Amino acid sequence: MTSQLQKPIYAPSFSLFPKSSINPNHLIKHGNPSLISIVPRHHVHQNRNKKNSSSLVIRAASGELKSSPASVSTVTSTENQAFTVKALVTVTVTAGGFLSSLSLTRPLDDITDLLGKTLILELVSAELDPKTGLEKETVKGYAHNASHKDNEVVYETTFTIPEGFGDVGAVQVENEHHKEIFIKSIDLDGFPKGTVNIPCNSWAHSKFDNPRKRIFFTNKSYIPSETPRGLKKLRESELQTLRGDGGGQRKTSDRIYDYDTYNDLGDPDNNDELARPVLGGKDHPYPRRCRTGRPRSKKDPLSEQRSSSVYVPRDEAFSEVKQLTFSTKTLKSVLHALIPSLETALLDPDLGFPYFTAIDSLFNEGITLPKPKTGGFFQTIIPRLVKTITDGGDDLLLFETPEIIDRDKFAWFRDEEFSRQTLAGLNPYSIELVKEWPLKSKLDPEVYGPPESLITTEVVEKEIKGCMTVNEALERNKMFILDYHDLLMPYVNKVREIEGTTLYGSRTLFFLTDDGTLRPIAIELTRPPVGDKPQWKQVFTPTWEATGCWLWRLAKAHVLAHDSGYHQLVVHWLRTHCSTEPYIIAANRQLSVMHPIYRLLHPHFRYTMEINALARESLINAGGIIESSFSPGKYSMEFSSAAYDQLWRFDMEALPADLIRRGMAVEDPTAEHGLKLTIEDYPFANDGLIMWDAIKEWVSDYVNHYYPDPNLIESDTELQGWWTEVRTKGHADKKDEPWWPVLKTPESLIHTLTTIIWVTAGHHSAVNFGQYTYGGYFPNRPTIARTNMPTEDPSEEFFQNFMKKPEVALLMCFPSQIQATKVMAVLDVLSNHSPDEEYIGDCLESAWAENPVIKAAYERFSGNLKRLEGIIDERNTNLKLKNRVGAGVVPYELLKPFSTPGVTGMGVPNSISI
């Protein structure tokens, strides 16, 4: 075929600076008035149209807008004659891409010269040549810049399609520019049966960086055995490209997915104190992360050198909307600019708050920050928190009052709220039913001392005032526990060697009252033997006398620090962010983008690898925010590894299985959701089970459509390859565990996919977006405890000071001023919804829109989630539900599916994107 050169009809006048929003309904009118240009109304990945419309917008010569049915993904050419097709390639202008280098100040002829640069397109037939049995020759065309409007540039070309070419199955693109470009979509207009629309939403590298052509398949999904014969080699070739060869250092433009251990958290070359063990392997089991191939550390050949930016495959990076308005810029600026400024403003790193009104001043007076080198810098990155002081030009860090304190200033002080938050707070994943009595440690008594708990039958029966015996309470499922004893004990003595902090093993016992609320009845704190000192432990209970009251408050502060560390390191980081990355790597290595399961999971993987890389860079790294401000300090990631080793099981990550394991529910076929909750008013579980069922119904409809014959699941080579790689490479340290699901039936596949979607959406949202609401006022959730209990080997002076002014002892135990303000600033960012967030059930993927069965199933799913919104609103007004409704109580909205941007305490994004 002879390619036709399309000259630009005009050199448009336009601004090439990126804007924060892109008009997804952008219409482009080309030179010939007889032509009709078609572009999809729904816009995916970077900035989707939230109306989920799958119709097209057509602008005829008159300029009138009309609607037409959704475009088809493959159409057949006329067998008897050749015909002409126009291709429109929509490219999004990006800050780092080729077009960003243009400016209005450039001479017109220079711009015209640049506009002459081309993209080479090749149409690939889905069919083999019947004569040769080989792939048909591709149809090539040179696309040139034809028009520009807002943030989109359209390249166009025409093709002469030879007779008998058949269905178009893919388009190959060669980018002749010296920089990458972001291709939004390719539309092929002129086929007898309609327009072929290929949503790309991906980067095309420069041919000078990589000679391989970029492949974009059409919207139609195929399991491997049903792949059109003309696309089989191309399908496998693309997967080979994504797997790479396992060697070399990765470049920014790469699209290669591979595995490595967490060997980049330490920085021994910079400081011996920053050396950390490798996580992943026999000594410290852990999931795998994406391989970067950076050089080895000079001092520790097992570890990678650190760098200022961490590689993620190109399509996993944040969109510019997110980069320019939100996460990357904001979080990095908070970590690398705001926090050092805080450390300058607050000179003493160990200085605590002298009184509680000093904590209040963070919300009404703020902290004056040194004037930044660039004027108004902080205000531009976090305007919610940083205000400019008009007089001196300095910046003021003024925290917004978290909702919990705005509603009830003393909520954090009350035992009822302490208990309520185990069911409806930031960490609803740790509370469990007491199943064995008496309480007893499973650790080696030779190392850790006597295993028996001091929370005895007598202690409990005294606290529950004789209303029933302990045995009756156990039989009636009335006793619950937060048990961090055995997990924390191995770290107690090590953490105590770190200056400015301490640690205990802890158990906190609760009693379920007749009104369905929990009441704390005992806290046990334990220190193992150290040196010549024997094990120390003590039980604290609520009491009416002054000394006991203050000791109880101090014991609660220690337990909350334990819960904060466990929540952040295990419930949040390990069980969502960290464990999901292997699913993403394996999916891109083993599942073609044409695979229906890839297309089902892809929205739930958006941005996760990027945010995980950012966490390794600044949050969970040696000396980062977690180590400096959370229990258990520099051993935080080792602790996370121990929890993975002892507790993590894929089969228990499903919400129903998690509730059953913790004794918070039992199977009951007659009950709603098939479960009977042990505590009926358990807001997280009540809302979560509705979402779980909605996800499962959607996944069931999807799987049953693509696998009408169950045998297709076991014979699906890509699907089996993906799941095998998740187990044997992504979670290699648990590859031989018997509990891994085996994908042989629709039921096993549905359950596996539902679990992954739940973890990335519901689970993550429930433990992430309430961080500022519950942790923004840090006395409610101190992240670290800095002093021992006054009753543990106290000096005479310390104990006397406690007796004179117990409030000071509590403030000394709380995080220091620098620790608290650093964490508060970071929690504000992590609780934020991006302007380009994609919420579960809100965005109809274009591939789903073209399949009537899948589209109808998704609309049912979306409708179920909208109903959940109404159910949650109704529940939050029901005064009988005391764990979510009451005077000054924050309504439980963390599992409300939708949200506006900002810190809202609601909204369930599709993916772990912050």
Secondary structure, DSSP 4 states (H G I P E B T S, - for coil): -PPPP---S-------S--S---TT-----S-TT--EEEESS--TTS--TT----EEEE-TT--EEEEPPPBS--PPPSSS-EEEEEEEEEE--SSSGGGG--TTS-HHHHHHHHT-EEEEEEEESSB-TTTSSBPPPEEEEEEEEEEETTEEEEEEEEEEPTT---EEEEEEEE-SSS-EEEEEEEEE--TT--EEEEEEEEE-BTTT--SPEEEE-S----GGGS-GGGHHHHHHHHHHHH--S-SPPPTT-----EE-B--S--TTT-GGG--PPBSSSSS----EE---PPBPSS-TTSBPP-SS----GGGSPPHHHHHHSHHHHHHHIIIIIHHHHHHHS--TT---SSHHHHHHHHHT-EEEPPPSSTTHHHHH-TTTEEE-TTT--EEE-PPPPHHHHH-TTGGG-HHHHHHHHHHSS-TTS-EE--SSS-B--S-HHHH---B-S--HHHHHHHTTTSS-HHHHHHTT-EEEEE-HHHHHHHHHHHHTSTT----EEEEEEEE-TTS-EEEEEEEEEE--BTTB--EEEEE---SSHHHHHHHHHHHHHHHHHHHHHIIIIIIIIIIIIHHHHHHHHHHHHS-TTSHHHHHHGGGGTTHHHHHHHHHHHTSSTTSHHHHHSTTGGGHHHHHHHHHHHH--GGG-SHHHHHHHTTSEEE-TTSGGGEEESSS--HHHHHHHHHHHHHHHHHHHHHHHH-SSTHHHHT-HHHHHHHHHIIIIITGGGTT-TTS----SHHHHHHHHHHHHHIIIIIHHHHHTTHHHHHSSGGGS-S---S--TTSS--HHHHHHHHH-HHHHHHHHSPPHHHHHHHHHHHHHHTPBPTT--BTTT---HHHHTSHHHHHHHHHHHHHHHHHHHHHHHHTT-TT-TTT-STTPPP--TT-S---SBS-S---BSS---
